[in-house]
Amino acid sequence: MKRSLGFVGAVLLVLSCRAAERVFNFTTNTVGKPPEGFQTFVVGKGPAPDWQIIQSEVPSQFAPLIQDRPATYKMPVLAQLSKDPADERFPVLYFTGERYGDFTFTTRFRIVSGIVEQIAGVVFRMQDERNFYVVRASARGNIRFYKFVDGQRTTPIGNDVPVRKGEWHELTVSTVANKIDVLLDGKTVIPTLTDNSFQFGRVGFMTKSDSVSEFLGAKVVYQPLVTVAEQLVQETLRRQSRLRNLRLYAKTASRPELHVIAAKDPSEIGMPATEVENGVLESNETYFGKAEKEFLVTCPLRDRNGEVVAVVKFMLEPFTGQTEKNAVARVTPTLRWMEGRLATAEGLTGE
């Protein structure tokens, strides 16, 4: 019986040792439009939000050094401008790029106006439009943490702290495993939180109801995530030094055709599958082939339930007397080992 390849599920996360940094430089974006690489949505009631880049007065990075030198200057900032007063309306703008597990997300914000609410905040470890964490500050004098689970907001946790409307503040959220720390203007404002709901996800910005707020100077310092697929390829190559190359093909939610999701050569990630890999997927059978100075064995990879979740291409160094039968025999123990590793994980990619 043929088995189909469904979308790969959750992800086992492994952190690399070297930190990376993503800076959101809104000055390079077009004024009057949302920043590139971001998408918007609303949680709750009300119309769509109005996130766009605007010119705004911001403090000079340096104190005035000469008389009459202005202490502020105009520059592009991110703003949420819609003023719909609907209660439980949460405009969100999120970055569609990397997902983050352990990270420090810092942004400066200014609450400009609002009658029903005066709020600015960030979303993080966002799974989708119904599941994510929130930290937000209110000019009514408080800071709160809560989460949305299946679109429902949990009870807020936080403290009363001064947040002056019209002034720029700095908000920082740091996560390590299930620990969450929140700082406002460099000071801890909520005791370290512990929550196991979301282990990784995207980051973004949020307001509430009719709040008009601005953001600038946003960045994420993070530990890059390594997917199960990438880890599986790396470990296999360490175990089998005679493999010339190894590619792992699968379908993902963002790209439903079969393509390379991990390989010895990272530049091959994203490469589309050929008729051979698609044929192995459809037939659920191993394929043997030859190329110049190497033998190719392409196999279906099965999960703990016996369902095909990927296709593996082994590229072997030839030896005298090499045949199709003994080439397949050479990779079979490695294939079974890979399936055993996969049985203890929850998926191959972060989608």
Secondary structure by P-SEA (a helix, b strand, c coil): cbbbbccccccccccccbbbbbbbcccccccccccccbbbbbcccccccbbbbbbbbbcccccccccccccbbbbbbbbbccccccccbbbbbbbccccccccccccccccccccccccccccccccccccbbbbbbbcccccbbbbbcccccccccbbbbbbbccbbbbbbbbbcccbbbbbccccccccbbbbccccbbbbbcccccccccccccccccccccccaaaaaaaaaaaacccccbbbbbbcccccccbbbccccccccccccccaaaaaaaaacbbbbbccccbbbbbbbbbcccccccbbbbbbbbbcccccaaaaaaaaaaaaaaaaaaaaaccccccc
